[in-house]
Amino acid sequence: MALTPAVNYAQTPEYRTIPGNRPEAVSQLPAVGSLPAAQQLPLAIGLPLRNQDALTNLLKQLYDPTSARFHRWLTPGEFAEQFGPTKSDYARVVHFAQAHGLKVTYQHSNRLLLDVTGPIASLEEAFHARLQVYQHPTEHRTFYAPDGDLSVEADVPILHVSGLDNYSLPRPIGFRLTEQATNGGGVTPYNGSAPGGLYVGSDFRKAYAPGVTNTGAGQYIAIIDVGGPYYTNDVYMYETNAGLFPNVVVSNIFCTLTASWTNPLTTGTVNEGEEVLDIDMAMSMAPGATILNYEGGSDDV
């Protein structure tokens, strides 16, 4: 009697696509090249939240004055424990990255992001898409992007991958004003209260809250910033030039204390811009309020 040897068939893993990681313009453009296989790219891998129905319900309660949970905020640790990815899910994504030749550069305590870096060849193999070079349709430059949707093993909980394209580049928020003649509609440019007719924050208060006498006295405005700090002298100079000093109180509350936060002038780790504009606008719209500026790192949210 002949015996049939047992055959071990390897189970083919199931894959799922991760949409939303390719610029829409790519589908209409021919590739003009590819990236060098050894070129390194840093990525941020995002994981999905858990218990999203419960989170939606909690948010409603937090903002409902009749709810017992009204304004009873969660700490970052409590949020991560209830709604963040589990430790096992995070470990699965870490293993996925390392198994495909990617180096883990930072693990976030809330487990929502994993920072990695790796060569193009490894990235293409990990996400089953080629990184191609295309001519930008509206700008005089080329850009790189995946040639299709990403896909990963079905049991790897990845929501999004940032850093696989440079279709949209960050732009400076500053711009230079140009002279404009009065148009036929009777609108006169440079009609603000600052020197030369430029506009300051108080002009916005006059435009959006005309005749309102409430200055916010006795109230608080909370501004939450991630990544700071800022030059406090910039706020002081604005207060002085806008005629607000010394009436406005700005309190800085540090959620993460590091040396660079306490002495930014000597360390050069200043990340301002939007933060200072937020403070300036808040004090202009509500010059009687106390501004609480919360400074925190990326793990504090």
Sequence and secondary structure as in RCSB ss.txt:
>XXXX:A:sequence
MALTPAVNYAQTPEYRTIPGNRPEAVSQLPAVGSLPAAQQLPLAIGLPLRNQDALTNLLKQLYDPTSARFHRWLT
PGEFAEQFGPTKSDYARVVHFAQAHGLKVTYQHSNRLLLDVTGPIASLEEAFHARLQVYQHPTEHRTFYAPDGDL
SVEADVPILHVSGLDNYSLPRPIGFRLTEQATNGGGVTPYNGSAPGGLYVGSDFRKAYAPGVTNTGAGQYIAIID
VGGPYYTNDVYMYETNAGLFPNVVVSNIFCTLTASWTNPLTTGTVNEGEEVLDIDMAMSMAPGATILNYEGGSDD
V
>XXXX:A:secstr
              EEEE S S GGGGGS EEEE  TT EEEEEEE   S HHHHHHHHHHHT TTSTTTT    
HHHHHHHHS  HHHHHHHHHHHHHTT EEEEE TTSSEEEEEEEHHHHHHHHT  EEEEE SSSSSEEEEESS E
EEETTS   EEESS  SS    S          TT   SS SSSGGG   HHHHHHHHSTT     TT EEEEEE
ES    HHHHHHHHHHTT TTT EEEEEESS  HHHH HHHH     SHHHHHHHHHHHH TTSEEEEEEE GGG
 
